[in-house]
Amino acid sequence: MLLKEKIREATDKVITEKFGVNIDNIDVTYPDNPSFGDYTTTVAFRVSKLLKDKGYKLPDISSKIVEGLKEKLKEEFSEINFLNGGFINLKLSKEYLSKLTEEISENEEYGKSDFGRGKGKILLEYVSANPTGPLHIGHARWASIGDSLYRAFITSGYDIKSEFYINDAGNQITLLRESVEAVRQGKEIPENGYHGEYIYELAKTKEDPIKVILEWQKEDLTLFDVHFDNWFSEKSLHDSGYVDDTFNLLKEKGLIYEKDGAWWFKSTLFGDDKDRVVKRSNGEYTYFGVDIAYHRNKIERGFDRLINIWGADHHGYVKRLESAISSINTDVKFEVVIGQMVSLYRNGEPVRMSKRTGDIITLREVLDEVGKDVLRYYLVSKKVDTHIDFDIEEAKKQSEDNPVYYLQYAHARISGILRNSQGIPEIEGSKDIIDTPESEEIARKLAKFPEEIVDITLSLEPQRMTTYLLDLASLFHKFYSKHRVIDNGKVHKGRRVLVKAVKNVLKKGLWIIGVNAPEVM
């Protein structure tokens, strides 16, 4: 059980036993000032409000909660007290931290939890690029964010699937095929068609260009170490009659009406600022109309939480789709992560043109230059709603100023220590894992790793992992600059356990964000 959950459970029992009341969603966080402890809760203030008519004073309530927690959590915490009347703080004991660190050193899967078990069935949809051209650097960001979230959810015990929605129907598909066919026949590409060298590449083959582009996209994502549980075809919705069926369902519910020859969805009933067209006067469905059908399909497949990752240009689209989903099933939770774009630079100068497409920079081009690890790290290292300026030359530098190098070097350095310490004698009396302030600080950081992963799933902010890993690597380098693990041909047993635990957490954390953990650099 996660420490936060253990604290919540114990606190709930204490409050019930001592005051006969129940408190939902007991807050357990980290204190702003680490000197106060490792965890803190303000639940005493909430209990005080419930009991204000029964003569209880806040300090008395806090004192009773502390008394109960000391009994229930005596194995984990050495100090439990309260400040300013109602802030209850808890500090992990060195004995518990030593035991936990030893367990972490033997468990490469440390970080896994059952936090998400039984909390519904999730479908995470991301990238979902039109099969009309190669993936670009913007798609790469959605891929980095989506795959890192997926890995965090899986590690935290959730039932989750990932999906790529193939937009293989509509006018853009017709234009792509017409553009390729024009080149094949030696004609000019239509003015509103697709341009760029990749059109000429497609024209050299006899295959359907949509199929070829989709294979390109799958190859790029594989190189980027991004894999999907399902690839869902928009065309299949049309071919099966599912879009028509959804339209008729909305009609039966009285949620669409005809106006000026088009059909409109009553999205204002659900908080949208205006009604939206689902079927044009020419009989074609709008993107919105098809999207309603697609999300209805998600719901009918048994998913009760839908998470989509979209680009900033979709910001105004969220409310209308949310209204449509709620008209189909009010119990489904629909969330959209809106990400900002990426600007590419080389030595501070904007990179504006792609050799392959003539306008966008492809994922493959950047991958060929900087590699998967560097690109995945940088694209997930900022908050999703923050614009990224990515300098190719800066990212390629191998120095401690490069965070990817800094993290991978920490892992490789520990790997070297562990290799060099095999088979050599131990320093007598060196079994203590926490024997310095620096080792204690590392152990406290390690203890919170599973919660960091869970917090990513709760906030949908995978950049939290990059912050955590940089903090941990910094603590390790600080420790290693002061204390020897191998000294005069002998190994300090406790410190070897500590750095092995750090190695396991670094490796797992890097895996969450899709970055390799090298044994040698």
C-alpha positions as CSV (number, residue, x, y, z in Angstrom):
1,M,0.0,0.0,0.0
2,L,1.2,3.5,-0.8
3,L,2.3,5.5,2.2
4,K,-0.2,8.2,1.5
5,E,-3.0,5.6,1.3
6,K,-1.7,4.0,4.6
7,I,-1.8,7.4,6.3
8,R,-5.4,8.1,5.0
9,E,-6.6,4.7,6.1
10,A,-5.1,5.1,9.6
11,T,-6.4,8.6,10.0
12,D,-9.9,7.6,8.9
13,K,-9.9,4.8,11.5
14,V,-8.6,7.2,14.3
15,I,-11.2,9.8,13.5
16,T,-14.0,7.2,13.5
17,E,-12.8,5.7,16.8
18,K,-12.2,8.9,18.7
19,F,-14.9,11.2,17.3
20,G,-17.5,9.0,15.7
21,V,-17.5,10.9,12.4
22,N,-16.4,10.1,8.9
23,I,-14.3,12.4,6.6
24,D,-14.2,11.7,2.9
25,N,-11.1,12.4,0.8
26,I,-8.6,13.0,3.6
27,D,-5.8,15.2,2.3
28,V,-2.3,13.9,2.6
29,T,0.4,15.9,0.9
30,Y,4.1,16.8,1.3
31,P,5.0,19.8,3.5
32,D,6.4,22.9,1.8
33,N,9.1,22.8,4.4
34,P,10.8,19.4,4.5
35,S,12.0,20.1,8.0
36,F,8.4,19.6,9.2
37,G,8.3,16.0,8.0
38,D,7.7,13.8,5.0
39,Y,3.9,14.1,5.0
40,T,1.2,16.4,6.3
41,T,-2.6,16.6,6.6
42,T,-5.0,19.3,7.5
43,V,-7.8,16.9,8.3
44,A,-8.1,18.2,11.9
45,F,-9.5,21.5,10.6
46,R,-12.3,19.6,8.8
47,V,-13.0,17.5,12.0
48,S,-13.1,20.7,14.0
49,K,-15.8,22.2,11.7
50,L,-18.0,19.0,12.1
51,L,-17.6,19.1,15.9
52,K,-17.8,22.8,16.5
53,D,-21.1,22.5,18.4
54,K,-19.7,19.8,20.7
55,G,-17.1,21.8,22.6
56,Y,-14.0,20.4,20.9
57,K,-11.1,22.7,20.4
58,L,-8.8,22.3,17.4
59,P,-5.6,21.6,19.4
60,D,-7.5,18.9,21.3
61,I,-8.7,17.3,18.1
62,S,-5.2,17.3,16.6
63,S,-3.7,15.9,19.8
64,K,-6.1,13.0,19.8
65,I,-5.5,12.3,16.0
66,V,-1.7,12.4,16.6
67,E,-2.1,10.0,19.6
68,G,-4.0,7.5,17.5
69,L,-1.7,7.7,14.5
70,K,1.4,7.1,16.7
71,E,-0.1,3.8,17.7
72,K,-1.3,2.8,14.2
73,L,1.8,4.0,12.2
74,K,4.6,3.3,14.7
75,E,6.5,1.0,12.3
76,E,6.7,3.7,9.6
77,F,7.0,7.0,11.4
78,S,9.3,8.1,14.2
79,E,7.7,11.5,14.6
80,I,4.1,12.6,14.4
81,N,3.1,16.0,15.8
82,F,1.0,19.0,15.0
83,L,1.8,22.7,14.4
84,N,-0.4,25.8,14.5
85,G,-3.3,24.0,16.0
86,G,-4.2,21.7,13.1
87,F,-1.3,20.9,10.7
88,I,-0.4,17.2,11.5
89,N,3.1,16.3,10.3
90,L,4.6,12.8,10.0
91,K,8.3,11.9,9.6
92,L,9.4,8.5,8.4
93,S,11.8,6.6,10.7
94,K,15.3,5.8,9.7
95,E,14.6,2.1,10.5
96,Y,11.7,2.0,8.1
97,L,13.7,3.9,5.4
98,S,16.6,1.4,5.8
99,K,14.3,-1.6,5.4
100,L,12.5,0.0,2.5
101,T,15.7,0.9,0.7
102,E,17.0,-2.6,1.0
103,E,13.7,-3.9,-0.5
104,I,14.0,-1.4,-3.4
105,S,17.6,-2.5,-4.1
106,E,16.3,-6.0,-4.8
107,N,13.2,-5.0,-6.7
108,E,13.6,-3.5,-10.3
109,E,9.9,-3.2,-10.5
110,Y,9.6,-0.9,-7.4
111,G,7.1,1.8,-8.2
112,K,4.3,-0.6,-9.2
113,S,1.1,-0.3,-7.2
114,D,-2.5,-1.3,-7.1
115,F,-3.7,2.2,-6.7
116,G,-5.8,2.2,-10.0
117,R,-7.2,-1.3,-9.6
118,G,-11.0,-1.4,-9.8
119,K,-11.2,2.3,-10.8
120,G,-12.8,1.7,-14.2
121,K,-11.7,1.0,-17.7
122,I,-9.8,3.8,-19.5
123,L,-9.2,4.4,-23.2
124,L,-6.3,6.8,-23.9
125,E,-6.3,8.2,-27.4
126,Y,-3.4,10.2,-28.8
127,V,-1.4,11.1,-31.9
128,S,-4.3,10.1,-34.2
129,A,-2.7,11.9,-37.2
130,N,-4.3,12.0,-40.6
131,P,-2.6,9.5,-42.9
132,T,-1.9,12.2,-45.4
133,G,1.8,12.8,-44.6
134,P,4.7,11.9,-42.3
135,L,4.4,12.5,-38.6
136,H,5.8,15.8,-37.6
137,I,7.5,17.2,-34.4
138,G,4.1,18.2,-33.0
139,H,2.8,14.6,-33.3
140,A,6.0,13.5,-31.6
141,R,5.1,15.6,-28.5
142,W,1.6,14.0,-28.3
143,A,3.3,10.6,-28.6
144,S,5.8,11.4,-25.8
145,I,3.1,12.7,-23.5
146,G,0.6,9.9,-24.3
147,D,3.0,7.0,-24.0
148,S,4.4,8.3,-20.7
149,L,1.0,8.7,-19.3
150,Y,0.1,5.2,-20.5
151,R,3.2,3.7,-18.8
152,A,2.3,5.6,-15.5
153,F,-1.2,4.3,-15.6
154,I,-0.1,0.7,-16.3
155,T,2.5,0.9,-13.5
156,S,-0.2,2.2,-11.0
157,G,-2.5,-0.7,-11.7
158,Y,-5.1,0.8,-13.9
159,D,-7.1,-1.0,-16.6
160,I,-6.1,1.1,-19.6
161,K,-5.8,0.7,-23.3
162,S,-4.1,3.0,-25.8
163,E,-5.6,3.8,-29.2
164,F,-4.6,5.6,-32.5
165,Y,-7.6,6.9,-34.4
166,I,-6.8,6.6,-38.2
167,N,-8.6,9.5,-40.0
168,D,-8.8,7.5,-43.2
169,A,-12.1,9.0,-44.5
170,G,-13.2,12.4,-45.7
171,N,-12.1,15.0,-48.2
172,Q,-8.4,15.1,-47.1
173,I,-8.0,11.4,-48.1
174,T,-9.5,12.1,-51.6
175,L,-7.1,15.1,-52.0
176,L,-4.1,13.0,-51.1
177,R,-5.0,10.3,-53.6
178,E,-5.6,12.8,-56.3
179,S,-2.3,14.5,-55.6
180,V,-0.4,11.3,-55.9
181,E,-2.3,10.2,-59.0
182,A,-1.6,13.5,-60.7
183,V,2.2,12.9,-60.2
184,R,1.9,9.4,-61.5
185,Q,0.3,10.7,-64.7
186,G,2.8,13.5,-65.1
187,K,0.2,16.2,-64.3
188,E,0.3,19.2,-62.0
189,I,-0.8,18.6,-58.4
190,P,-4.1,20.3,-57.7
191,E,-3.7,23.7,-56.0
192,N,-5.6,22.5,-53.0
193,G,-3.8,19.2,-53.0
194,Y,-0.8,17.9,-51.0
195,H,2.8,19.0,-51.9
196,G,6.3,18.0,-50.8
197,E,8.8,15.4,-51.9
198,Y,6.9,12.6,-50.1
199,I,4.1,12.9,-52.7
200,Y,6.7,12.0,-55.4
201,E,7.9,9.1,-53.2
202,L,4.4,7.8,-53.0
203,A,3.9,8.2,-56.7
204,K,6.7,5.8,-57.4
205,T,4.8,2.9,-55.7
206,K,1.7,1.2,-57.0
207,E,0.3,0.8,-53.5
208,D,-2.5,2.9,-52.0
209,P,-0.8,6.0,-50.7
210,I,-2.9,6.0,-47.5
211,K,-1.6,2.5,-46.7
212,V,2.0,3.5,-47.4
213,I,1.8,6.6,-45.2
214,L,0.2,4.6,-42.3
215,E,3.1,2.2,-42.5
216,W,5.5,5.2,-42.4
217,Q,3.8,6.5,-39.3
218,K,3.9,3.1,-37.6
219,E,7.6,2.7,-38.4
220,D,8.3,6.2,-37.0
221,L,6.4,5.5,-33.8
222,T,8.2,2.1,-33.4
223,L,11.5,3.9,-33.6
224,F,10.2,6.4,-31.0
225,D,9.3,3.4,-28.8
226,V,5.6,4.2,-28.9
227,H,3.2,1.3,-29.3
228,F,-0.6,1.2,-29.4
229,D,-3.0,-1.5,-28.2
230,N,-5.4,-0.7,-31.0
231,W,-5.4,1.2,-34.3
232,F,-9.0,2.3,-35.0
233,S,-10.2,3.1,-38.6
234,E,-12.6,6.0,-39.1
235,K,-13.5,4.4,-42.4
236,S,-14.8,1.4,-40.5
237,L,-17.4,3.6,-38.8
238,H,-18.8,4.7,-42.2
239,D,-18.6,1.3,-43.8
240,S,-20.4,-0.5,-41.0
241,G,-23.2,2.1,-40.9
242,Y,-22.3,3.1,-37.4
243,V,-22.2,6.8,-38.2
244,D,-25.7,6.7,-39.7
245,D,-26.9,4.7,-36.7
246,T,-25.5,7.3,-34.3
247,F,-27.2,10.1,-36.3
248,N,-30.5,8.3,-36.1
249,L,-30.0,7.7,-32.3
250,L,-29.5,11.4,-31.7
251,K,-32.6,12.1,-33.9
252,E,-34.7,9.7,-31.8
253,K,-33.5,11.4,-28.7
254,G,-34.6,14.8,-30.1
255,L,-31.1,16.1,-29.9
256,I,-30.7,17.2,-33.5
257,Y,-32.8,19.4,-35.8
258,E,-32.8,20.5,-39.4
259,K,-32.1,24.0,-40.4
260,D,-31.1,25.4,-43.8
261,G,-30.8,21.9,-45.1
262,A,-28.2,20.9,-42.5
263,W,-28.7,18.9,-39.3
264,W,-27.6,20.5,-36.0
265,F,-26.8,19.0,-32.6
266,K,-28.4,20.9,-29.6
267,S,-25.1,21.3,-27.8
268,T,-26.4,24.5,-26.1
269,L,-28.5,22.2,-23.9
270,F,-25.3,20.9,-22.4
271,G,-23.5,24.2,-21.9
272,D,-21.9,24.9,-25.3
273,D,-22.1,28.4,-26.6
274,K,-24.0,27.4,-29.8
275,D,-25.4,24.4,-31.6
276,R,-23.2,22.5,-34.0
277,V,-23.6,21.0,-37.4
278,V,-23.3,17.2,-37.6
279,K,-24.5,16.7,-41.2
280,R,-24.1,19.2,-44.0
281,S,-26.7,20.1,-46.5
282,N,-24.9,18.0,-49.1
283,G,-25.5,14.9,-46.9
284,E,-21.8,14.6,-45.7
285,Y,-21.1,14.3,-42.0
286,T,-19.0,16.9,-40.3
287,Y,-15.8,15.9,-38.4
288,F,-17.9,16.5,-35.3
289,G,-20.7,14.2,-36.4
290,V,-18.2,11.4,-37.0
291,D,-16.5,12.1,-33.7
292,I,-19.7,11.6,-31.9
293,A,-20.1,8.2,-33.4
294,Y,-16.5,7.3,-32.6
295,H,-16.8,8.2,-28.9
296,R,-20.1,6.4,-28.7
297,N,-18.2,3.4,-30.0
298,K,-15.6,3.8,-27.3
299,I,-18.4,3.8,-24.7
300,E,-20.1,0.8,-26.1
301,R,-16.7,-1.1,-26.0
302,G,-17.0,-0.7,-22.2
303,F,-14.7,2.2,-21.5
304,D,-16.0,4.5,-18.7
305,R,-13.1,7.0,-18.8
306,L,-12.0,8.6,-22.0
307,I,-8.8,10.6,-22.2
308,N,-7.8,12.4,-25.4
309,I,-4.6,14.3,-26.1
310,W,-5.1,17.0,-28.7
311,G,-3.1,19.9,-30.1
312,A,-3.8,23.6,-29.2
313,D,-5.8,24.1,-32.4
314,H,-8.5,21.8,-30.9
315,H,-9.1,23.9,-27.8
316,G,-12.5,25.2,-28.9
317,Y,-13.7,21.7,-29.9
318,V,-13.6,20.3,-26.3
319,K,-16.9,21.6,-25.1
320,R,-19.0,20.5,-28.0
321,L,-17.7,16.9,-27.9
322,E,-18.1,16.9,-24.1
323,S,-21.7,17.8,-24.6
324,A,-22.3,15.1,-27.2
325,I,-20.7,12.4,-25.0
326,S,-22.8,13.5,-22.0
327,S,-26.0,13.2,-24.1
328,I,-25.1,9.5,-24.8
329,N,-23.9,8.5,-21.3
330,T,-23.7,10.8,-18.3
331,D,-21.6,8.4,-16.3
332,V,-18.6,8.5,-18.7
333,K,-15.7,10.7,-17.6
334,F,-14.3,12.6,-20.6
335,E,-11.0,14.4,-20.3
336,V,-8.9,16.3,-22.9
337,V,-5.2,17.1,-22.5
338,I,-4.5,20.1,-24.7
339,G,-0.8,20.4,-25.6
340,Q,1.1,23.3,-27.1
341,M,3.3,23.1,-30.2
342,V,7.1,22.7,-30.5
343,S,9.4,25.2,-32.2
344,L,12.7,23.9,-33.5
345,Y,16.0,25.7,-33.4
346,R,19.5,25.1,-34.4
347,N,22.1,27.1,-32.4
348,G,19.4,29.6,-31.6
349,E,18.2,30.0,-35.2
350,P,14.7,28.8,-36.2
351,V,14.6,25.6,-38.3
352,R,11.8,26.4,-40.8
353,M,12.0,24.0,-43.6
354,S,11.9,20.3,-44.0
355,K,13.7,18.6,-46.9
356,R,11.0,16.0,-47.2
357,T,7.8,18.0,-46.8
358,G,8.7,21.6,-47.6
359,D,6.9,23.0,-44.6
360,I,6.7,20.7,-41.5
361,I,9.7,19.1,-39.7
362,T,9.2,15.4,-39.6
363,L,9.6,13.2,-36.6
364,R,12.0,11.0,-38.5
365,E,14.3,13.9,-39.4
366,V,14.7,15.0,-35.8
367,L,15.0,11.4,-34.6
368,D,17.9,10.8,-37.1
369,E,19.7,13.8,-35.6
370,V,19.2,13.6,-31.9
371,G,18.0,10.1,-31.2
372,K,15.0,8.7,-29.4
373,D,16.1,9.3,-25.8
374,V,16.9,13.0,-26.1
375,L,13.8,13.8,-28.1
376,R,11.4,11.9,-25.8
377,Y,12.9,13.5,-22.7
378,Y,12.7,17.1,-24.0
379,L,9.2,16.7,-25.3
380,V,7.8,15.4,-22.0
381,S,9.9,17.6,-19.7
382,K,7.6,20.7,-19.8
383,K,4.0,21.1,-18.7
384,V,1.7,19.9,-21.5
385,D,0.2,23.4,-22.0
386,T,3.6,25.0,-22.3
387,H,5.2,25.9,-25.7
388,I,8.5,24.1,-26.2
389,D,11.6,25.7,-27.9
390,F,13.7,22.8,-28.8
391,D,17.3,23.5,-29.9
392,I,18.7,20.5,-31.8
393,E,22.4,21.4,-31.2
394,E,21.9,22.0,-27.5
395,A,20.1,18.7,-27.1
396,K,23.0,16.8,-28.7
397,K,25.6,18.1,-26.2
398,Q,27.0,15.5,-23.8
399,S,27.6,17.5,-20.7
400,E,26.0,17.8,-17.2
401,D,24.1,20.8,-18.6
402,N,22.1,18.3,-20.7
403,P,19.5,16.7,-18.4
404,V,19.3,13.5,-20.5
405,Y,23.0,13.0,-20.3
406,Y,23.0,13.9,-16.6
407,L,20.4,11.2,-15.8
408,Q,21.8,8.5,-18.0
409,Y,25.3,9.2,-16.6
410,A,24.0,8.8,-13.0
411,H,22.6,5.4,-14.0
412,A,25.8,4.3,-15.8
413,R,28.0,5.5,-13.0
414,I,26.1,3.4,-10.4
415,S,26.2,0.4,-12.8
416,G,30.0,0.8,-12.9
417,I,30.1,1.0,-9.1
418,L,28.1,-2.2,-8.8
419,R,30.2,-4.1,-11.3
420,N,33.5,-3.0,-9.7
421,S,32.2,-3.9,-6.2
422,Q,31.4,-7.5,-7.1
423,G,33.6,-10.1,-5.4
424,I,35.6,-7.7,-3.3
425,P,35.6,-7.8,0.5
426,E,33.2,-5.7,2.6
427,I,34.4,-3.0,5.0
428,E,33.8,-4.4,8.5
429,G,30.8,-2.8,10.2
430,S,29.5,-1.2,7.0
431,K,26.0,-2.6,6.9
432,D,24.2,0.7,7.8
433,I,22.4,2.0,4.7
434,I,21.6,5.4,6.2
435,D,24.8,6.5,7.8
436,T,25.0,10.1,6.5
437,P,22.6,13.0,6.1
438,E,23.0,12.6,2.3
439,S,22.0,8.9,2.4
440,E,19.0,9.7,4.5
441,E,17.9,12.4,2.0
442,I,18.1,9.9,-0.8
443,A,16.1,7.2,1.1
444,R,13.3,9.7,1.8
445,K,13.2,10.5,-2.0
446,L,13.1,6.8,-2.9
447,A,10.2,6.2,-0.6
448,K,8.0,8.6,-2.5
449,F,8.6,7.1,-6.0
450,P,5.4,5.1,-6.3
451,E,3.4,8.1,-5.3
452,E,5.1,10.2,-7.9
453,I,3.9,7.8,-10.6
454,V,0.4,7.8,-9.1
455,D,0.4,11.6,-9.0
456,I,1.1,11.6,-12.8
457,T,-2.1,9.6,-13.3
458,L,-4.1,12.0,-11.1
459,S,-2.7,15.2,-12.7
460,L,-2.1,14.0,-16.3
461,E,1.3,15.7,-16.0
462,P,4.1,13.3,-17.0
463,Q,6.7,16.1,-16.7
464,R,6.6,15.5,-13.0
465,M,8.7,12.4,-13.5
466,T,11.5,14.4,-15.2
467,T,11.6,16.7,-12.1
468,Y,11.7,13.8,-9.7
469,L,14.5,12.0,-11.6
470,L,16.6,15.1,-11.8
471,D,16.2,15.7,-8.0
472,L,17.1,12.0,-7.3
473,A,20.2,12.2,-9.6
474,S,21.3,15.4,-8.0
475,L,21.0,13.8,-4.5
476,F,23.1,10.8,-5.8
477,H,25.8,13.0,-7.3
478,K,25.9,15.0,-4.1
479,F,26.2,11.8,-2.0
480,Y,28.9,10.3,-4.2
481,S,31.0,13.4,-4.2
482,K,31.3,13.1,-0.4
483,H,31.1,9.4,0.4
484,R,32.9,6.4,-1.1
485,V,31.1,3.2,-1.9
486,I,34.4,1.4,-2.7
487,D,37.3,2.5,-0.5
488,N,40.8,1.0,-0.7
489,G,39.7,-2.1,-2.5
490,K,36.8,-2.8,-0.1
491,V,33.1,-2.1,-0.5
492,H,30.8,-0.3,2.0
493,K,27.9,-2.8,2.1
494,G,25.1,-0.3,3.2
495,R,26.1,2.3,0.6
496,R,26.2,-0.4,-2.1
497,V,22.6,-1.2,-1.2
498,L,21.6,2.4,-1.3
499,V,23.1,3.2,-4.8
500,K,21.6,0.0,-6.2
501,A,18.2,1.2,-5.0
502,V,18.8,4.5,-6.7
503,K,19.8,2.6,-9.9
504,N,16.5,0.7,-9.9
505,V,14.4,3.8,-9.4
506,L,16.3,5.7,-12.1
507,K,15.8,2.9,-14.5
508,K,12.1,2.6,-13.8
509,G,11.6,6.3,-13.9
510,L,13.4,6.6,-17.2
511,W,11.3,3.8,-18.6
512,I,8.1,5.8,-17.6
513,I,9.2,8.6,-19.9
514,G,10.6,6.3,-22.6
515,V,14.3,6.9,-22.1
516,N,16.9,4.1,-22.0
517,A,19.0,3.6,-18.9
518,P,22.5,2.7,-20.2
519,E,24.9,0.5,-18.2
520,V,28.0,2.1,-19.7
521,M,28.7,5.6,-21.1
